Amino acid sequence: MEETIAGTESAQIPQQRGESLRDAAVRYAEERHWDVFPGTWLEAAGGVQLCSCGDPACAVPGAHPAREDWASLATGSATVAGRLWSVRPTASILLPTGRTFDTIDVPETAGFLALARMRRMGLTLGPVTCTPDRRMHFFVLPGAAAKTPGLVRALGWPPASLDLTTLGEGAYVAAPPTRVGSRGAVQWACRPTPANRWLPDAEELISPLAYACGRDRDR
């Protein structure tokens, strides 16, 4: 089941129940033209979900690359994606950033505050994920990683003072319905729809995101 955060605008969109990791990966490649690649997976051992990497202390069990050359595995072909997940149906779905999108990563508390502010401002949003470790990723046009520090600085904040980072080339994010150990699944706070196919530029979202992170820091 593809989960969606309750209380958000995206929750009004019917959930796609019973969607497998393979089906989701194929859909991301086919409908959004996102590159996808399979990561690690979860294995049950003594009633505990362990990461396939074999590290019992894995920081993100079942939700990180399985190989060092992961970037070369990423594909935008729905056919190839289907083949990859047919071999390993329980593999996590990972999306490389810096290609068709970057993501702005903020704490969940700041992210929901920013979402409310963005809606009041009438801003156009792209997809947004919420992770089990209480982070949110706002999908924006590629190139954001290079200019976000300057944008934050122009708003009056030293970039290092805010819990706001941008993932670009060489990084990746986990996509729903990937599960992270026993913590839960990555979910959509704002799901991909035809309405948000065209992503916003980081410059359009950075002000409410920086404001929310500043508020979150000062609590």
C-alpha positions in Angstrom: 0.0 0.0 0.0 1.3 3.4 -0.9 0.9 5.5 2.2 0.1 9.2 2.3 0.4 11.6 5.2 -3.0 12.4 6.6 -4.0 16.0 6.7 -2.2 17.1 3.6 -3.8 18.2 0.3 -2.4 15.0 -1.3 -4.4 12.8 1.0 -7.5 13.7 -1.1 -6.0 11.7 -4.0 -7.1 8.0 -3.9 -4.3 5.8 -2.5 -3.0 3.0 -4.7 -3.6 0.0 -2.5 -1.5 -3.1 -2.8 1.1 -1.5 -5.1 4.3 -3.5 -5.0 7.8 -2.0 -5.0 8.2 -3.2 -8.6 5.0 -1.6 -9.7 5.9 1.7 -8.0 9.4 1.7 -9.5 8.0 1.1 -13.0 5.4 3.8 -12.5 8.0 6.4 -11.5 10.1 5.6 -14.6 7.1 5.4 -16.9 5.0 8.3 -15.7 7.5 10.7 -14.2 10.6 9.8 -16.3 12.6 9.5 -13.1 15.7 7.4 -12.9 15.3 4.5 -10.4 17.6 1.9 -9.0 17.1 -1.0 -6.6 18.8 -0.7 -3.2 19.2 -3.0 -0.2 16.2 -4.9 1.2 15.0 -6.2 4.5 15.5 -9.7 5.7 13.7 -11.3 8.7 16.0 -12.8 11.3 14.8 -13.9 14.7 11.7 -11.6 14.4 13.8 -8.6 13.6 14.0 -6.9 10.2 17.7 -6.6 9.2 19.3 -4.9 6.3 20.6 -7.2 3.5 24.0 -5.4 3.7 24.7 -7.6 6.8 25.5 -4.7 9.2 23.3 -5.2 12.3 23.8 -1.5 13.1 22.9 -0.3 9.6 21.7 3.3 9.9 19.1 3.0 7.2 18.2 -0.7 7.0 16.8 -1.7 3.7 17.0 1.8 2.2 20.5 2.5 0.8 22.5 1.4 -2.3 23.5 -2.2 -2.4 26.6 -1.5 -4.6 29.2 1.2 -4.9 28.4 1.7 -8.6 24.8 2.4 -7.9 24.8 5.4 -10.1 25.4 3.3 -13.2 22.4 1.0 -12.3 19.9 3.9 -12.4 17.5 3.7 -15.3 14.7 5.7 -16.7 13.3 2.8 -18.6 10.2 1.3 -17.3 11.0 -2.0 -19.0 14.5 -2.2 -17.4 13.0 -1.2 -14.0 10.5 -4.0 -14.2 13.3 -6.4 -14.9 15.5 -5.2 -12.0 12.7 -5.5 -9.5 11.6 -8.9 -10.9 15.0 -10.2 -9.8 14.7 -8.6 -6.4 11.1 -7.8 -5.6 11.7 -6.5 -2.1 14.5 -4.1 -3.0 14.1 -0.5 -1.9 13.3 2.1 -4.5 16.1 4.7 -4.7 16.0 7.8 -6.9 19.3 9.6 -7.8 19.2 13.3 -7.3 20.9 15.8 -9.6 19.3 14.4 -12.8 15.6 15.2 -13.2 15.3 16.8 -9.8 17.1 17.8 -6.6 15.5 17.7 -3.2 15.5 20.2 -0.3 15.8 18.3 3.0 14.3 19.8 6.1 13.0 18.5 9.5 9.4 17.3 9.4 8.2 20.0 11.8 9.6 22.7 9.6 8.4 21.0 6.5 4.7 20.9 7.5 4.9 24.5 8.7 6.4 25.5 5.3 3.7 23.5 3.4 1.0 25.5 5.2 2.7 28.8 4.4 3.3 27.8 0.8 -0.4 27.0 0.3 -1.4 30.4 1.7 1.1 32.0 -0.7 -0.4 30.1 -3.6 3.0 28.5 -4.5 3.1 25.6 -6.9 4.6 22.6 -5.2 6.3 19.5 -6.6 6.2 16.1 -4.9 7.2 16.0 -1.2 8.2 12.9 0.7 8.2 12.3 4.5 10.7 9.7 5.9 10.5 7.6 9.0 13.3 9.6 10.5 11.1 12.6 10.5 12.6 14.4 7.5 10.9 15.9 4.5 12.2 16.1 0.9 10.8 18.8 -1.4 11.4 18.0 -5.1 12.7 20.9 -7.1 14.4 21.5 -10.4 18.0 20.2 -10.8 20.8 22.7 -9.9 19.3 23.6 -6.5 22.2 22.1 -4.6 24.6 24.6 -6.0 22.5 27.7 -5.4 20.6 27.0 -2.2 23.4 28.2 0.2 23.5 31.5 -1.6 19.7 31.9 -1.6 19.6 31.2 2.2 22.4 33.7 2.8 20.5 36.3 0.8 17.6 35.8 3.1 19.7 36.7 6.1 20.6 33.3 7.5 24.1 31.7 7.5 23.5 28.4 5.7 25.1 26.4 8.5 22.7 27.9 11.1 19.6 26.1 9.6 18.8 22.4 9.4 18.3 22.7 5.6 20.3 20.8 3.1 19.9 20.1 -0.6 20.6 16.8 -2.3 22.0 17.0 -5.9 24.4 15.2 -8.1 25.9 12.1 -6.5 23.1 11.7 -3.9 19.8 9.9 -3.8 16.5 9.6 -1.9 14.3 6.7 -1.0 10.8 6.7 -2.7 7.5 5.3 -1.4 6.7 2.6 -0.5 10.2 1.8 0.6 10.4 0.7 4.3 13.3 1.6 6.6 13.7 -1.2 9.0 11.0 -1.3 11.6 10.6 2.5 11.6 8.0 2.6 8.9 7.8 3.5 5.2 8.7 6.6 3.2 5.4 8.3 2.4 4.1 11.1 0.2 3.2 14.3 1.9 2.4 15.6 -1.6 2.1 12.9 -4.2 3.2 13.0 -7.8 0.3 14.1 -10.0 -0.2 15.5 -13.4 -0.6 18.9 -11.7 2.9 18.9 -10.3 4.7 17.3 -13.2 6.6 20.6 -13.7 8.8 21.1 -10.7 9.3 24.4 -9.0 12.7 26.1 -8.9 14.4 26.2 -5.5 14.2 30.0 -5.5 10.4 29.7 -5.3 10.4 27.6 -2.2 13.4 28.6 -0.3 11.9 31.6 1.6 9.1 29.7 3.3 11.4 26.7 3.9 14.2 28.8 5.5 11.6 30.7 7.6 10.2 27.5 8.9 13.6 26.1 9.7 14.5 29.3 11.5 11.3 29.0 13.5 12.0 25.3 14.2 15.6 26.2 15.4 14.4 28.9 17.8 11.7 26.8 19.5 
